[in-house]
Amino acid sequence: DHDFGIDNGDRTYKYRQQTGKYFVNFIGEDWRSPMAKRALAGEGVYGVKLFDFDRTDGHALVPDKLAGIDADLPPTSPLAGNKTVAVFVLDVRTNKSPWERAYKEDGDFLGERQWQWFEESIRRSSASINVIVNGLQVHGLRFPDPKFAEDWNKFPTSQRRLYNAVLNSNVEAPILVSGDVHMAQLSRRDCVSSRKKKRSLVEITTSGMTHSWGTNMIADPRLFTKSLLNSYLSHLCRTSMQWMHFVSPWTDLMVSGNNGYESGGYEGAKKGLQYSLEKNFGEMEFDWKERNVVLRIMGEKDGPLLSAKWSMDQLSGRENFDNFFLSPLNNITTDWQCLNHRGIPSIGRLVIGHVGLTMGLVAIVLWPLMLT
């Protein structure tokens, strides 16, 4: 997002090639790697890294050529170990279509070159866990205006293609990771294929480490000084987003309950609707003996803000999540149809939610006026 050089940037940004070059240099990526070569060619910053935790401590990262997952390298035989994690990083800026209206059916996030790379690369993966990272929320539709809240729902064709790429690959334990929204959320969609297969896809959203809806929404130095005005703005920011979570039909969000810890509430973390407005970062713990994955959203204090626990079989589709929401639609025209796991909101609920969101935004619009 802002690291691209412009807020909510896309393929029209004239410095996108330079930004990609500087980014791979900043993260220390080897200039000979496929990821760096693509960035230098102006194709975008995207790639995949494989970690094998059976390797010697401190050497879990598998060289790209040995891993053989990256579609721009020759394929290799799968590694023998079963403690492997593949991390795919997608670029949703360099080749993204510009926003023109709330929804653009044929809008694209990745560009055809990156799509073909991702579809082939994830098909190659035999990793025990597959983490797919991108900057924007995949499941959630937070607000109709893309200039206020970007997400994959606003480019439906791209969203369907992403779901199909992940699920048709039949990879083990896919987990989506996103950011951008200045808060943390745990969400899930349940998916059914035209061949009546069932899978669930979980998504972890974590952002940001310097400012958030519960502290200071924007990185304006004037908001980081102690004053009565800044305290009021921080309170207004938090209250507005809490109100949005209360009134909005965000049925992709998990709600912890009596179904173990697959919907949150693990390790004494927050129960109920799974979101946090604090400054945060995410971490994953892999229990290779019990074949479980623990997801934590950590804040500035001890203990997790959010925490959930899933079996690798659940994430891989061999075991259903509790309360699996099966699509009521009989005629599935795409390979996979993925819907919010707590159901499709009614029209009335959508109207109430958007009215509530508007009320919250009216308050937020006052911020710039009060800073001047």
C-alpha positions, 0 to 999 in steps of 0.5 A, spaced: 500 500 500 503 506 502 510 502 501 508 502 493 509 510 493 502 512 493 496 510 497 491 505 494 496 505 488 495 501 481 498 500 474 498 507 472 503 509 478 509 511 473 514 509 479 512 502 480 518 499 477 523 503 481 518 501 487 519 494 486 527 494 485 527 498 492 523 493 495 527 487 494 533 491 495 530 493 502 528 486 504 535 483 502 533 479 496 538 475 492 538 479 486 539 472 482 533 470 485 526 469 480 523 474 485 528 479 484 529 478 477 521 479 476 521 486 480 527 488 476 523 487 470 518 491 472 513 485 473 512 486 480 514 483 487 511 476 488 514 470 489 514 463 494 519 461 499 519 454 502 521 452 509 523 445 511 523 445 519 526 438 518 533 441 516 538 444 521 536 449 526 537 456 522 537 453 515 530 452 514 529 456 508 530 452 502 534 455 496 529 456 490 532 451 486 532 446 490 525 447 492 522 447 485 516 451 487 517 457 483 514 457 476 520 460 473 525 455 475 525 448 473 520 443 477 524 438 482 522 432 486 518 434 492 522 434 499 521 428 503 519 431 510 512 433 512 514 439 516 514 444 510 511 451 509 510 454 503 509 462 503 507 465 497 507 473 496 502 476 491 503 483 488 496 487 488 499 493 486 504 493 480 499 490 475 492 492 479 486 495 474 485 502 477 478 503 481 473 506 477 466 504 481 464 500 487 464 494 483 468 492 476 467 485 474 473 484 470 477 488 474 484 485 475 489 485 481 495 481 479 496 481 471 496 475 467 503 474 467 502 473 475 496 469 475 499 464 470 505 464 475 501 463 481 497 458 478 503 453 476 507 455 482 501 453 487 500 447 483 507 445 484 507 445 492 507 439 496 508 443 502 504 441 509 502 448 510 501 453 504 501 461 506 498 466 501 500 473 503 497 479 499 496 486 502 488 486 501 482 482 504 480 477 500 473 474 504 471 481 507 466 486 504 467 492 509 464 498 505 462 499 498 467 505 496 473 502 494 477 509 496 475 508 503 476 500 503 479 496 498 478 488 498 478 483 493 470 483 493 470 489 488 473 485 483 469 479 483 472 475 477 479 476 480 476 473 487 473 467 484 480 466 480 484 466 486 479 461 490 479 457 484 487 457 484 488 455 491 482 450 491 483 447 485 491 446 486 489 441 492 494 444 496 495 442 504 492 447 509 492 453 505 491 460 509 490 467 507 494 472 510 492 480 509 493 487 512 491 494 510 485 495 514 489 498 520 486 492 525 486 485 526 480 480 524 479 472 523 475 470 517 472 464 514 469 462 508 466 455 506 466 453 499 463 448 495 465 445 488 461 443 482 463 436 484 460 437 491 467 437 494 467 442 500 473 446 503 473 452 508 478 457 507 481 461 513 484 468 513 488 472 518 488 480 517 493 483 521 495 491 521 498 495 523 504 496 528 505 503 528 497 505 528 491 502 528 483 504 529 484 503 536 490 508 537 491 513 532 488 511 525 493 515 521 500 516 521 500 523 522 505 526 527 500 531 530 496 525 533 502 522 537 503 528 541 499 528 548 493 533 548 485 533 549 484 533 542 488 527 540 485 523 546 478 525 543 480 523 536 483 516 538 476 515 542 472 517 536 476 513 532 475 506 536 468 508 538 466 509 530 470 502 528 466 498 534 460 501 532 461 498 525 463 491 527 456 492 531 452 494 525 455 491 519 453 484 516 460 482 516 458 474 516 465 472 514 468 474 521 469 468 526 465 468 532 468 464 538 463 459 541 462 452 544 466 449 538 473 448 541 478 454 539 477 453 531 473 460 531 478 464 536 478 464 544 484 460 545 489 461 550 485 466 554 484 471 548 478 475 546 472 471 545 466 473 541 467 477 534 474 476 532 477 482 531 482 487 535 483 495 534 489 495 537 496 495 534 498 488 532 502 483 528 501 476 527 504 469 528 503 462 527 505 456 531 506 449 527 505 443 532 508 438 527 507 432 532 499 433 533 498 436 526 495 443 529 496 450 527 495 456 532 494 463 530 496 469 534 495 476 533 499 479 538 499 486 541 503 491 545 502 487 552 503 480 554 498 475 551 495 474 545 489 479 542 486 474 538 488 466 538 485 460 534 487 453 533 486 449 527 488 442 525 491 441 519 486 436 516 481 441 517 485 446 513 486 441 508 479 439 507 479 432 510 475 434 516 469 439 516 469 446 520 463 446 525 457 449 523 460 448 515 455 453 511 453 449 505 451 454 499 444 453 498 445 454 490 444 448 486 447 451 480 454 452 481 457 455 474 464 456 477 469 451 479 468 453 486 463 458 490 465 461 497 460 464 501 461 467 508 461 461 513 455 465 518 451 465 512 449 470 506 446 477 509 439 479 508 437 485 504 435 488 510 441 487 514 445 490 508 441 496 508 442 497 516 449 495 516 450 501 510 446 506 514 450 504 520 457 505 516 455 512 514 453 514 521 460 512 523 463 515 517 460 522 518 464 522 525 470 520 521 470 526 516 470 531 522 477 529 523 481 533 518 477 539 520 479 539 527 486 538 525 486 544 521 
